[in-house]
Amino acid sequence: MKNSTTFTPHRLLGPLCLLVLVFIPLNMLFSPVFDFFTSETRGASWTVTMTAYAFILTCMPFLIVPVLLMKSRNEKLVLRCILVFFIYAFLFTILSAQDLFYPMYGLVSLFGTTLVTVLFYVSARDGIINAKKVFQVLVAAAALAVVPLLLVQIDPQRFAELSAEFGPNTILYGYENPRPVGWVSTISLSLLVTYVMTQPDKSISPIFLLLTVIASMTLFWSGSRGGVISFLIAVLLILYFCNQKNMKRILPVFLSVVIGAVLSYLLYLPGESYGIFARIGQTLEADGINAATTGRTVIWQNVIQYIAERPFTGYGYLPHKSMAGLTHGSAHNFVLDLWLGFGVIVGTAVMLFGVMLWAKAFDYFRRVNDEYIAALFCVVTTLLAYSMLSGPYARTFPLLLFAVSFGVILGHRSSKSSI
């Protein structure tokens, strides 16, 4: 008689999903608070990112388990493509990179979060996790995006002193600068607005409007112009193609976003990189397109020049730290970074593979008419749009949010059809 307690890989899926989901809000709460009490002595504010990196690295042996449960022909084909790319990426980067620290950090983050995607894909496919549960966790986490903002407002003088010592654009409680806060708040705002706009119920829960105000306030306070643009692109795309949109909710949602924006204008701004209205003013007053885009045009021009020098091979993943003229950790454009890292041919192949998977998620989002799937799909699309303007793909934590959302959507789709 077979022992019912015999261990199987499936038994690990539920606890692993729970571990990842619990980690997300806890990291957003405790990492900024830890920075708040220790920044003077450390001078580092990468805690949310580095904690996520340590978490992914620690869980890596367990995240291999879901890979063993990819059994269909198409699943195995996708898995082989992913493994071939990462083997090539690691080996080529090791041989090409002048400084391995940042490239290896980037590749480990990308590989680890890809395994998280597989975990949530298999778990959603087999009914162990569902979109509603993931949505509820991300909504709880959305409220915590405001934590660094609140910590700055508690003692502006203290933060001003920290900014003077370490630089106003390189320190923020829990985050290295305001832009990662912009990434997280943009994701939160996209999640909330899409859910409210696609929920079939007639009444809107006040808690969702309050959370929308909070996410909007944090986004506008962070000064992330790319976040606002990415949010608009993703939400308008969702509303245009969604078959279950509730147009009567546009006004209350719009008012919630506006209220959040107005509140952000009244808050203390630690530096010139904060505050969307201040940054728009700087853009209008800027002399030339490079100044208006905060140096992105120069970065992109330099990246394109480097690509032209090695169009077929590239330089390995995220080589920017050791390349003249590329002062940031990324090109602020994922397509350019793929071409820079692995050449036009391999980079384009990876990009097209990603587009194919996104198209499958898009097809499922259109067919299923589910507010939770719509909200998670908006998270995925927002991050993809943001990755054309900034560098969330070069940080572990936003990649983790992307992986969870994307894996659940594809897993639900696979449970009802072939991937």
TIVEX-451277 format. One record per residue: x, y, z of N, C-alpha, C in turn. Coordinates in steps of 0.1 Angstrom, whole numbers, always signed. Each point is the difference from the previous one (the first is absolute). Last residue first. Example, Ala and Ser with C-alpha at 12.3 -4.5 7.8 and 13.67 -1.06 7.14 Angstrom:
<recs>
REC   n_x   n_y   n_z  ca_x  ca_y  ca_z   c_x   c_y   c_z
REC  +128   -22   +71    +9   +11    +0    -8   +11    +8
REC    +3   -57    -1    -9   +12    +0    +9   +12    +0
</recs>
This chain:
<recs>
REC   n_x   n_y   n_z  ca_x  ca_y  ca_z   c_x   c_y   c_z
REC    +1  +257  -236    +8   +12    +1    +4    +4   -14
REC   -45   -27    +9   +14    -2    -2    +7   +13    +0
REC   -45    -2   +28    +4    -3   -14   +15    -3    +0
REC   -23    +9   +40   -12    -1    -8    +3    -3   -14
REC   +33    +6   +34    -9    -9    +6   -13    -2    -8
REC   +34   +31   -12    +4   -14    -3   -10   -10    +6
REC    -5   +46    +9    -3    -2   -14    +3   -15    -3
REC   +11   +15   +43   -15    +0    -2    -3    -4   -15
REC   +45    +8    +9    -4   -12    +6   -15    -2    -1
REC   +19   +40   -15    +3   -11    -9    -4   -13    +6
REC    -5   +38   +28    -9    +1   -12    +3   -12   -10
REC   +27    +3   +39   -14    -4    +3    -9    +1   -12
REC   +45   +14    -4    -1   -15    +2   -14    -4    +3
REC   +10   +46    -3    +1    -6   -13    -2   -15    +1
REC    +2   +26   +40   -12    +3    -8    +0    -8   -13
REC   +38    -4   +28   -12    -6    +7   -12    +2    -9
REC   +40   +20   -15    +1   -15    -1   -13    -6    +6
REC    +7   +47    +4    -3    -4   -13    -1   -15    -1
REC   +15   +17   +40   -14    +4    -2    -5    -4   -14
REC   +46    -5    +9    -8    -9    +8   -15    +2    -2
REC   +30   +31   -19    +0   -13    -7    -8   -10    +7
REC    +8   +40   +22   -10    +1   -10    -1   -12    -9
REC   +34    -2   +33   -13    +1    +6   -11    +2   -11
REC   +48    -2   -10    -6   -12    +3   -15    +1    +4
REC   +28   +31   -36    -2    -1   +15    -8   -12    +3
REC    +9   +17   -44   +13    -2    +5    +0    +0   +16
REC   -39    +8   -28    +5   -14    -4   +14    -2    +6
REC   -22   +43    +3    -5   -10   +10    +5   -14    -3
REC   +12   +48   -21    +7   -13    +3    -5    -9   +10
REC   -21   +38   -39    +8    +0   +12    +6   -14    +2
REC   -27   +11   -38    +3   +13    +4    +9    +1   +12
REC   -19   -40   -20    +4    +7   -12    +5   +14    +4
REC   -19   -29   +32   +13    -5    -3    +6    +6   -13
REC   -45    +8   +16   +10    +7    +8   +14    -3    -4
REC   -36   -24   -19    +1   +14    -6   +10    +8    +8
REC    -7   -43   +16    +6    -1   -13    +1   +14    -7
REC   -23    -4   +41   +15    -2    +2    +7    -1   -13
REC   -47    +4    -1    +6   +12    +6   +15    -1    +1
REC   -25   -38   -12    +1    +9   -12    +6   +13    +5
REC    -9   -33   +33   +10    -5   -10    +3   +10   -11
REC   -35   +10   +31   +13    +0    +6   +11    -4    -9
REC   -44    -5   -15    +4   +14    +0   +14    +2    +7
REC   -20   -42    +2    +5    +2   -14    +4   +15    -1
REC   -20   -13   +40   +13    -6    -1    +6    +3   -14
REC   -44   +13    +6    +8    +8    +9   +15    -5    -1
REC   -34   -24   -23    +2   +13    -6   +10    +8    +8
REC   -14   -41   +18    +9    -2   -12    +4   +13    -6
REC   -33    +2   +32   +13    -3    +7   +11    -3   -11
REC   -46    +8   -12    +6   +12    +5   +14    -2    +6
REC   -23   -27   -42    +1    -2   +15    +8   +12    +5
REC   -12   -19   -47    -9   +10    +6    +0    -2   +16
REC   +22   -26   -39    -5    -5   +12   -10   +10    +8
REC   +24    +7   -44   -10   -11    -1    -7    -3   +14
REC   +37   +32    -6   -12    +5    -8   -11   -11    +0
REC   +41   -10   +22    -6   +12    +6   -13    +4    -7
REC   +28   -32   -20    -8    -6   +11    -7   +11    +7
REC   +28   +13   -34   -11    -8    -6    -9    -5   +11
REC   +40   +21   +12    -9   +10    -5   -13    -7    -5
REC   +37   -27   +13    -7    +6   +12   -10   +10    -4
REC   +26   -18   -34    -9   -10    +5    -7    +5   +13
REC   +31   +28   -20   -12    -1    -8    -9   -11    +4
REC   +42    +6   +22    -9   +11    +4   -13    -1    -9
REC   +34   -30   -10    -6    -4   +13   -10   +11    +4
REC   +25    +9   -39    -9   -12    -2    -7    -4   +13
REC   +33   +33    +2   -12    +6    -6   -10   -12    -3
REC   +42   -12   +16    -7    +7   +10   -13    +6    -5
REC   +29   -19   -31    -5   -11    +9    -8    +6   +11
REC   +23   +29   -28   -12    -5    -7    -6   -12    +8
REC   +40   +20   +17   -11   +10    +0   -13    -6    -6
REC   +40   -25    -2    -5    +0   +14   -12   +10    +0
REC   +22    -1   -40    -6   -13    +2    -6    +0   +14
REC   +26   +37   -11   -13    +0    -7    -8   -13    +2
REC   +44    +2   +17    -8   +10    +7   -14    +0    -6
REC   +33   -25   -22    -4    -7   +12   -10    +9    +8
REC   +18   +20   -39    -7   -12    -3    -5    -7   +12
REC   +26   +40    +4   -13    +3    -6    -8   -13    -3
REC   +37    +3   +41    -1    +1   -15   -14    +1    -5
REC   +13    -3   +47    +1   -13    -7    +0    +1   -15
REC    +0   +38   +33    +5   -11    +8    +3   -12    -9
REC   -20   +40   -18   +13    +3    +6    +6   -12    +6
REC   -44    -4   -15    +9    +1   -11   +15    +3    +4
REC   -34    -1   +33    +1   -13    -6   +10    +0   -12
REC   -11   +41   +20    +9    -8    +9    +1   -14    -5
REC   -29   +29   -23   +14    +4    -2    +9    -8    +9
REC   -45    -7    +7    +4    -5   -14   +14    +4    -3
REC   -20   +16   +40    +3   -15    +1    +5    -5   -14
REC    +6   +48   +24    -8    -5   -12    +4   -14    -1
REC   +23   +29   +29   -14    +5    +2    -9    -3   -13
REC   +46   -15   +11    -2    +9   -11   -13    +7    +1
REC   +29   -17   +43    -8    -6   -11    -1   +11   -11
REC   +22    +8   +42    +1   -14    +0    -8    -7   -11
REC   +24   +50    -3   -11    -6    +7    +2   -16    -1
REC   +28   +32   -23    +2    +2   +14   -10    -8    +9
REC   +23    +2   -49   -12    -7    +5    +1    +0   +15
REC   +35   +18   -27   -12    +6    -5   -13    -6    +4
REC   +44   -30    +1    +0   +15    +0   -13    +5    -6
REC    +4   -48   +26    +1    +6   -14    -1   +15    +1
REC    -5   -34   +36   +14    +0    -5    +2    +6   -13
REC   -43    -6   +22    +9    +6   +10   +14    +1    -4
REC   -36   -21   -28    +1   +15    +1   +11    +6    +9
REC   -18   -46   -17   +14    +3    +2    +3   +15    +3
REC   -41   -37    -4    +2   +12    +8   +15    +3    +2
REC    -3   -45   -24   -11    +7    +6    +4   +11    +9
REC   +30   -14   -43    -5    -6   +12   -11    +8    +7
REC   +19   +13   -42   +10    +1   +11    -3    -8   +12
REC   -11    -4   -57    -3    +7   +12   +11    -1   +10
REC    -9   -19   -48    +5    -7   +12    -5    +7   +13
REC    -8   +15   -46    -4   -14    +0    +4    -7   +13
REC    +9   +48   -10   -15    -3    -3    -4   -14    +1
REC   +39   +34   +15    -1   -14    +1   -15    -5    -2
REC   +12   +46    -7   +14    -6    +0    +0   -15    +1
REC   -41   +25    +2    +6    +0   -13   +14    -5    -1
REC   -21    +6   +42    -6   -11    -7    +5    -1   -14
REC   +14   +36   +26    +6   -12    +5    -6   -12    -8
REC   -20   +41    -9   +14    +0    -5    +7   -13    +4
REC   -43    +8   +18    -1    -4   -14   +14    +0    -6
REC    -3   +15   +44    -3   -14    -1    +0    -5   -14
REC    +4   +46    +8   +12    -7    +3    -1   -15    -1
REC   -38   +27    -6    +9    +2   -11   +13    -8    +2
REC   -32    +0   +35    -4    -8   -12    +9    +1   -11
REC    +8   +28   +37    +2   -14    +4    -4    -9   -12
REC   -10   +45    -5   +15    -2    -1    +3   -15    +4
REC   -44   +14    +4    +3    +0   -14   +15    -3    -2
REC   -18    +4   +44    -3   -12    -6    +5    +0   -15
REC    +1   +36   +36   +12    -7    -5    -3   -12    -8
REC   -35   +27   +19    +9    -4   +11   +12    -8    -6
REC   -35   +22   -26    -2   -14    +3   +10    -5   +10
REC    +0   +46   -13   -15    -3    +2    -2   -15    +4
REC   +43   +16   -13    -3    +4   +13   -14    -3    +4
REC   +13   -10   -44    +8    -8   +10    -3    +4   +14
REC   -18   +24   -37    -8   -12    +3    +8    -9   +10
REC    +4   +55    +0    +4   -12    -8    -7   -12    +4
REC    +1   +37   +33    +6    +4   -13    +4   -12    -8
REC   -40    +7   +40   +12    -6    -4    +5    +5   -14
REC   -42   +10   +26   +11   +10    +0   +13    -6    -6
REC   -38   -28    +4    -4   +11    -8   +10   +11    -1
REC    +7   -36   +29    +0    -5   -14    -3   +11   -10
REC    -3    +8   +47   +14    -1    -5    +1    -4   -14
REC   -42    -1   +20    +5   +14    -2   +14    +0    -5
REC   -18   -41   +11    -6    +5   -12    +5   +14    -3
REC   +12   -18   +41    +8    -6   -11    -6    +4   -14
REC   -22   +13   +39   +13    +7    +0    +8    -5   -12
REC   -40   -22    +9    -3   +14    -5   +13    +8    -1
REC    +1   -44   +18    -2    -1   -14    -3   +14    -6
REC   +30   -17   +43   -11    +9    -3    -3    +1   -15
REC   +50   -11   +17   -13    -4    +6   -10   +10    -5
REC   +47    +4    -9    -5   -12    -7   -13    -5    +5
REC   +25   +37   +19    -5    +4   -13    -5   -12    -8
REC    -1    -3   +54   +10    +4   -10    -7    +3   -13
REC   -23   -13   +42   +13    +0    +4   +11    +5   -10
REC   -53   +12   +11    +7    -6   -10   +15    +0    +3
REC   -51    +3   +27   +14    +4    +0    +7    -8   -11
REC   -53    +9    -5    +9    -7    +8   +14    +5    -2
REC   -41   +12   -24    +1    +6   +13   +10    -6    +9
REC   -11   -17   -44    +5   +14    -2    +2    +7   +13
REC   -20   -43    -2   +14    -1    -2    +7   +14    -1
REC   -47    -4    +2    +6    -2   +13   +15    -1    -1
REC   -25    +2   -40    +0   +13    +7    +6    -1   +14
REC    -5   -39   -26   +10    +9    -6    +1   +13    +7
REC   -33   -31   +13   +14    -5    +4   +10    +9    -6
REC   -44    +8   -12    +2    +3   +14   +14    -4    +4
REC   -13   -12   -43    +3   +15    +1    +2    +4   +14
REC   -12   -45    -8   +13    +3    -5    +4   +14    +1
REC   -44   -12   +11    +9    -5   +10   +15    +2    -5
REC   -34   +12   -29    +0    +9   +11   +10    -5   +11
REC    -9   -28   -37    +8   +12    -4    +1   +10   +11
REC   -27   -37    +7   +14    -4    -1    +9   +12    -3
REC   -47    +6    +1    +6    -1   +13   +14    -5    +0
REC   -21    +5   -43    +1   +13    +7    +5    -2   +15
REC    -7   -38   -30   +11    +9    -4    +2   +12    +9
REC   -34   -37    +0    +9    +2   +11   +12    +9    -4
REC   -36   -14   -29    -6    +9   +10   +10    +2   +11
REC    +8   -31   -36    +4   +14    -3    -6   +10   +10
REC   +16   -52    -1   -12    +7    +6    +3   +15    -2
REC   +18   -49   -26    +3   +13    +7   -13    +6    +4
REC   +12   -44   -23    -8    +1   +13    +2   +13    +7
REC   +23   -17   -41   -14    -1    -3    -9    +2   +13
REC   +51   +19   -17    -7    -8   +10   -15    +0    -4
REC   +35   +26   -23    -2   -14    -5    -9    -9   +10
REC   +11   +47    +8    -4    +0   -14    -4   -15    -4
REC   +18   +10   +43   -14    +4    -1    -5    -1   -14
REC   +45   -11    +9    -9    -9    +7   -14    +4    -3
REC   +33   +29   -15    +0   -13    -8   -10    -9    +6
REC    +8   +39   +24    -8    +3   -12    -1   -13    -9
REC   +27    -3   +39   -14    +1    +3    -9    +3   -12
REC   +48    -1    -6    -5   -13    +4   -15    +1    +3
REC   +23   +40   -10    +0    -9   -12    -7   -13    +4
REC    +5   +32   +34   -10    +4   -10    +0   -10   -12
REC   +34    -7   +33   -14    -2    +6   -11    +3   -10
REC   +44   +11   -11    -2   -14    -1   -13    -4    +5
REC   +13   +45    +4    -2    -4   -14    -3   -14    -2
REC   +11   +16   +43   -13    +6    -4    -3    -5   -15
REC   +42   -11   +17   -10    -8    +7   -14    +5    -4
REC   +38   +23   -15    -1   -12    -7   -11    -9    +6
REC   +12   +40   +22    -8    +3   -13    -2   -13    -8
REC   +11    +8   +53    +2    -9   -11    -9    +3   -12
REC    +5   +19   +48    +5    +7   -12    +2    -8   -12
REC   -17    -9   +47   +13    -5    -4    +6    +7   -12
REC   -44   +11   +17   +11    +5    +9   +14    -5    -5
REC   -39   -16   -22    +3   +14    -3   +11    +6    +9
REC   -14   -45    +9    +6    +1   -14    +3   +15    -3
REC   -22    -8   +41   +14    -5    +0    +7    +1   -14
REC   -46   +11    +4    +8    +9    +7   +15    -4    +0
REC   -31   -30   -18    +2   +12    -9    +9   +10    +7
REC   -13   -38   +25    +9    -3   -11    +3   +11    -9
REC   -32    +7   +34   +13    -2    +6   +11    -3   -11
REC   -46    +3   -13    +5   +13    +4   +15    -1    +5
REC   -23   -39    -9    +3    +6   -12    +6   +14    +3
REC   -17   -25   +35   +13    -5    -4    +5    +6   -13
REC   -43   +12   +15   +10    +5   +10   +14    -5    -4
REC   -37   -17   -24    +2   +14    -3   +11    +6    +8
REC   -13   -43   +10    +8    +0   -12    +2   +14    -5
REC   -26    -7   +39   +14    -4    +2    +8    +1   -12
REC   -48    +6    +0    +8   +12    +3   +15    -3    +2
REC   -33   -29   -32    +4    +0   +14    +9   +12    +2
REC   -39    -2   -37   +15    -1    +2    +3    +1   +14
REC   -46   -18   -29    +6    +9    +9   +15    -2    +1
REC   -25   -27   -30    -4   +14    -3    +7    +9   +10
REC   +21   -48   -19    -9    +6   +10    -3   +14    -2
REC   +32   -26   -26   -14    +0    -5    -9    +6   +10
REC   +53   +12   -11    -8    -8   +10   -14    +1    -4
REC   +37   +23   -21    -5   -12    -6    -8    -9    +9
REC   +21   +43   +12    -6    +3   -13    -6   -13    -6
REC   +25    -2   +41   -13    +8    +2    -7    +2   -13
REC   +42   -22    -2   -10    -8    +7   -13    +8    +2
REC   +36   +23   -20    -5   -10    -9   -11    -9    +7
REC   +23   +32   +26    -8    +7   -10    -7   -10    -9
REC   +33   -16   +32   -13    +5    +6    -9    +5   -10
REC   +43   -14   -15    -8   -11    +6   -13    +4    +5
REC   +31   +33   -14    -6    -8   -12    -9   -11    +5
REC   +24   +24   +33   -11    +8    -6    -6    -7   -12
REC   +37   -20   +20   -11    +0    +9   -12    +7    -5
REC   +41    +1   -24    -6   -13    +0   -12    -1    +8
REC   +24   +40    +3    -6    -1   -13    -7   -14    -2
REC   +26    +8   +38   -13    +7    +1    -7    +0   -13
REC   +43   -20    +2    -9    -7    +8   -14    +6    +1
REC   +35   +22   -24    -3   -13    -7   -11    -7    +8
REC   +18   +40   +18    -9    +2   -11    -4   -13    -7
REC   +32    -2   +33   -13    +3    +6   -10    +3   -10
REC   +44    -4   -15    -6   -13    +3   -13    +1    +8
REC   +22   +41   -11    -5    -7   -11    -5   -14    +3
REC   +22   +32   +31   -15    +0    -1    -5    -8   -12
REC   +44   -17   +23    -3   +13    -4   -15    +0    -2
REC   +21   -38   +20   +12    +8    -3    -3   +14    -5
REC   -30   -28   +36    +2    +0   -14   +12    +9    -3
REC   -16    -6   +44    -3   -13    -6    +3    -1   -14
REC    -1   +47   +18    -2   -11   +10    -5   -12    -7
REC   +31   +33   -26   -14    +1    +4    -3   -12    +8
REC   +43   +25   -30    -4    -6   +12   -15    +2    +2
REC   +27   +17   -36    +5   -13    +1    -4    -7   +13
REC    -9   +46   -16    -5    -9   -10    +5   -14    +1
REC   +13   +37   +30   -14    -1    +0    -6   -10   -10
REC   +49    -1   +26    -6    +3   -13   -15    -2    +0
REC   +32    -5   +38    +1   -11    -9    -6    +3   -14
REC    +2   +33   +36   +11    -8    +3    +2   -11   -11
REC   -37   +30    +1   +12    +8    -2   +12    -8    +1
REC   -41   -21    +8    +1    +3   -14   +13    +8    -3
REC   -12    -9   +45    +4   -12    -7    +3    +2   -15
REC   -19   +35   +25   +14    -2    +4    +6   -12    -7
REC   -46    +8    -6    +8   +10    -7   +15    -1    +3
REC   -31   -27   +23    +2    -5   -13    +8   +10    -8
REC   -12   +13   +43    +9   -12    +1    +3    -5   -14
REC   -32   +33    +3   +13    +6    +3   +11   -11    +1
REC   -47   -11    -6    +6    +5   -12   +15    +6    +3
REC   -34   -35   +24   +11    +9    +4    +7    +5   -12
REC   -41   -23    -5    +1    +0   +15   +10    +9    +5
REC    -7    -9   -47    -8   +10    +5    +1    +1   +16
REC   +22   -35   -24    +6   +13    -3    -7   +11    +6
REC   -19   -42    +4   +12    +0    +8    +8   +13    -3
REC   -38   -10   -26    -4    +3   +14   +13    +2    +9
REC    +7   -15   -44    -5   +14    -1    -4    +4   +15
REC   +12   -45    -7   +12    +9    -1    -4   +15    +0
REC   -36   -33    +0    +8    +0   +12   +12   +10    -1
REC   -36   -13   -33    +1   +14    +5   +10    +1   +12
REC   -12   -41   -23    +8    +8    -9    +3   +14    +6
REC   -30   -34   +18   +13    +2    +6   +10    +7    -9
REC   -46   -13   -12    +0   +10   +10   +13    +3    +6
REC    -4   -34   -32    -1   +13    -6    -1   +11   +10
REC    +0   -47   +12   +13    +6    -2    +0   +14    -6
REC   -40   -24    +5    +5    +3   +13   +14    +6    -1
REC   -19   -15   -40    -7   +12    +5    +5    +4   +14
REC   +17   -39   -19    +6   +12    -6    -8   +12    +4
REC   -16   -41   +15   +13    +2    +6    +6   +13    -6
REC   -40   -15   -18    -2    +5   +14   +13    +3    +6
REC    +1   -20   -43    -5   +14    +0    -2    +6   +14
REC   +10   -46    -4   +12    +9    -4    -4   +14    +0
REC   -34   -30    +6    +8    +0   +12   +13    +9    -3
REC   -30    -7   -36    -6    +8   +11    +9    +1   +12
REC   +11   -28   -37    +2   +15    -3    -5    +8   +11
REC   +15   -50   +12    -9    +6   -10    +3   +15    +0
REC   +23   -53   +15    -1   +15    +3   -10    +6   -11
REC    +5   -46    +0    +5    +2   +13    -1   +14    +5
REC   -11   -23   -44   -11    +4   +10    +5    +2   +14
REC   +25   -11   -43    -5   -12    +8   -10    +4   +11
REC   +20   +33   -28    -4   -10   -10    -7   -12    +8
REC   +21   +35   +25   -13    +4    -6    -6   -10    -9
REC   +43    -9   +17    -9    +0   +11   -14    +5    -5
REC   +36    +0   -30    -4   -13    +3   -10    -1   +11
REC   +17   +43   -11    -7    -6   -12    -5   -14    +3
REC   +26   +23   +32   -14    +4    +0    -7    -5   -12
REC   +46   -11    +3    -7    -5   +12   -15    +4    +0
REC   +28   +16   -35    -3   -14    -2    -8    -5   +13
REC   +17   +43    +3   -11    +0   -10    -4   -15    -2
REC   +37    +7   +27   -13    +3    +7   -12    +0   -10
REC   +43    -6   -18    -4   -12    +7   -13    +3    +8
REC   +19   +36   -20    -5    -9   -11    -5   -13    +6
REC   +23   +30   +27   -14    +4    -1    -7    -7   -12
REC   +46    -9    +9    -8    -4   +11   -14    +4    -1
REC   +31   +13   -34    -2   -14    +0    -9    -4   +12
REC   +12   +45    -3    -9    -4   -12    -3   -15    +0
REC   +31   +17   +33   -14    +5    +2   -10    -4   -11
REC   +46   -11    -5    -6    -8   +10   -15    +5    +3
REC   +25   +25   -30    -4   -13    -6    -6    -9   +11
REC   +16   +43   +13   -11    +1    -9    -4   -13    -6
REC   +38    +2   +28   -12    +3    +8   -12    +1    -9
REC   +41    -6   -21    -5   -13    +6   -12    +3    +9
REC   +20   +37   -22    -6    -9    -9    -5   -13    +6
REC   +23   +32   +28   -13    +4    -4    -6    -9   -11
REC   +44   -12   +16   -10    +2   +11   -14    +4    -5
REC   +43    -8   -26   -11   -10    +0   -11    +3   +10
REC   +36   +27   -33    -3    +0   +14   -12    -9    +2
REC   +17    +2   -43   +12    +5    +7    -2    -1   +15
REC   -25   -32   -38    -1   +12    +9   +13    +3    +6
REC    -8   -38   -31    +0   +13    -6    +2   +12   +10
REC    -4   -49   +11   +11    +2   -10    +2   +14    -4
REC   -37   -11   +27   +13    -3    +8   +12    +2    -9
REC   -42    +3   -20    +2   +12    +8   +13    -2    +8
REC   -15   -36   -27    +5   +11    -8    +3   +13    +9
REC   -19   -39   +21   +14    -2    -5    +5   +11    -8
REC   -44    +4   +16   +10    -1   +11   +14    -2    -5
REC   -36    +0   -31    +2   +13    +6   +10    +0   +11
REC   -12   -41   -21    +7    +8    -9    +3   +14    +6
REC   -28   -29   +24   +14    -6    -1    +9    +9    -9
REC   -45   +12    +1    +7    +4   +13   +14    -7    +1
REC   -28    -9   -38    +3   +14    +1    +8    +3   +12
REC   -17   -43    -5   +11    +2   -10    +4   +15    +1
REC   -37   -13   +26   +13    -5    +6   +12    +3   -10
REC   -44   +12   -14    +4    +8   +11   +14    -4    +6
REC   -20   -26   -34    +4   +13    -6    +5    +9   +12
REC   -19   -41   +12   +13    -2    -7    +5   +13    -5
REC   -43    +0   +18   +10    -2   +11   +14    -1    -6
REC   -37    +1   -29    +2   +13    +6   +11    -1   +10
REC   -13   -40   -18    +6    +8   -11    +4   +14    +6
REC   -25   -30   +27   +14    -4    -1    +7    +8   -10
REC   -46    +8    +3    +7    +4   +12   +14    -3    +0
REC   -27   -16   -35    +3   +14    -1    +7    +6   +12
REC   -13   -46    +1   +10    +2   -10    +3   +15    -2
REC   -16   -16   +48    -6    -1   -13   +11    +3   -10
REC    +9    +2   +48    -1   -13    -6    -5    -1   -15
REC   +20   +27   +47    -3    +5   -14    +0   -13    -9
REC   +13    +0   +47   -14    -3    -3    -5    +6   -13
REC   +45    +5   +19    -2   -14    -2   -15    -4    -4
REC   +13   +45   +13    +5    -3   -14    -2   -15    -3
REC   -10   +17   +44   -10    +2   -10    +4    -3   -15
REC   +34    -2   +36   -11   -11    +0   -11    +2   -10
REC   +37   +31   +10    +3    -9   -11   -12   -11    -1
REC    +4   +33   +35    -7    +5   -12    +2    -9   -12
REC   +22    -6   +42   -14    -5    +1    -7    +4   -13
REC   +45   +14    +5    +0   -14    +0   -15    -6    +0
REC    +7   +48    +4    +3    -5   -13    -1   -16    -1
REC    -6   +35   +37   -10   -10    -4    +3    -7   -13
REC   +30   +33   +19    -2   -10   +10   -10   -11    -5
REC    +7   +38   -27   +12    -8    +0    -1   -12   +10
REC   -34   +33    -2    +0    -8   -12   +11   -10    +0
REC    -1   +31   +35   -12    -9    +1    +0   -10   -12
REC   +31   +36    +1    +4   -11    +9   -11   -10    +2
REC   -10   +37   -27   +11    -8    -6    +4   -11    +9
REC   -31   +31   +17    -6    -9   -10   +10    -8    -7
REC   +16   +31   +30    -7   -10    +7    -7   -10    -9
REC   +21   +38   -18   +10   -10    +4    -6   -11    +8
REC   -28   +36   -15    +6    -7   -11    +9   -11    +5
REC   -18   +28   +32   -11    -7    -7    +6    -9   -11
REC   +31   +29   +22    -5   -11    +8   -11    -8    -6
REC   +32   +39   -11    -4   -10   -10    -7   -12    +7
REC   +24   +43   +16   -15    -1    -1    -5    -9   -10
REC   +46   +19   +32    -5    -9   -11   -15    -1    +1
REC   +32   +20   +33    +0    +8   -12    -5    -7   -13
REC    +9   -12   +50    +3    -8   -11    +2    +9   -13
REC   -10   +18   +44   +12    -8    +2    +3    -8   -13
REC   -39   +28    +2   +12    +8    +4   +12    -8    +0
REC   -42   -22    -8    +6    +7   -12   +12    +8    +4
REC   -33   -28   +28   +14    -3    -2    +8    +8   -11
REC   -48    +1   +14    +7    +0   +13   +15    -2    -2
REC   -30    +1   -38    -3   +12    +8    +8    +0   +13
REC    +0   -38   -28    +9   +11    -5    -2   +12    +8
REC   -28   -36   +10   +14    -3    +4    +9   +11    -5
REC   -44    +3   -13    +1    +3   +14   +14    -3    +5
REC   -11   -11   -45    +2   +15    +2    +1    +3   +15
REC    -6   -46    -9   +12    +5    -6    +2   +15    +2
REC   -40   -24   +14   +11    +0    +9   +13    +5    -6
REC   -42    -2   -26    -2    +7   +13   +13    +1    +8
REC    -2   -22   -43    -3   +14    -2    -3    +7   +13
REC    +9   -46    +1   +12    +7    -5    -3   +15    -2
REC   -36   -29   +12   +10    +2   +11   +12    +7    -4
REC   -33   -11   -33    -3   +12    +9    +9    +1   +12
REC   +12   -35   -30    -2   +12    -8    -4   +12   +10
REC    +5   -47   +14   +12    +8    +0    -2   +14    -6
REC   -34   -34    +0    +1    +6   +13   +12   +10    +0
REC    -8   -26   -38   -10   +10    +1    +1    +7   +14
REC   +30   -36   -10    +2   +12    -9   -10   +11    +2
REC    -6   -40   +24   +12    +6    +4    +3   +13    -8
REC   -36   -29   -12    -3    +8   +12   +12    +8    +4
REC    +6   -29   -36    -8   +11    -4    -3    +9   +12
REC   +22   -40   +10    +9    +9    -8    -8   +12    -4
REC   -24   -35   +21    +8    +7    +9   +10   +10    -7
REC   -27   -27   -28    -8    +9    +8    +8    +8   +10
REC   +22   -33   -27    -5   +11    -8    -8   +10    +9
REC   +19   -44   +12    +8   +12    +3    -6   +12    -6
REC   -17   -44    -6    -2    +4   +14    +7   +13    +3
REC    +4   -24   -42   -12    +9    +1    -2    +5   +14
REC   +35   -32   -11    +3   +14    -2   -12    +9    +1
REC    -1   -44   +29    +0    +3   -14    +4   +14    -2
REC    +0   -41   +42    +3   +13    -5    -1    +0   -16
REC   -29   -31   +34   +12    +0    -8    +2   +13    -6
REC   -37   -16   +28    +9   +11    +4   +13    +0    -8
REC   -35   -33    -5    -6   +13    -4    +9   +11    +4
REC   +13   -53   -12    -1   +10   +11    -4   +14    -4
REC   -13   -50   -23    +8   +12    -1    -2   +10   +12
REC    -3   -55    -2    -9   +12    +0    +9   +12    +0
</recs>
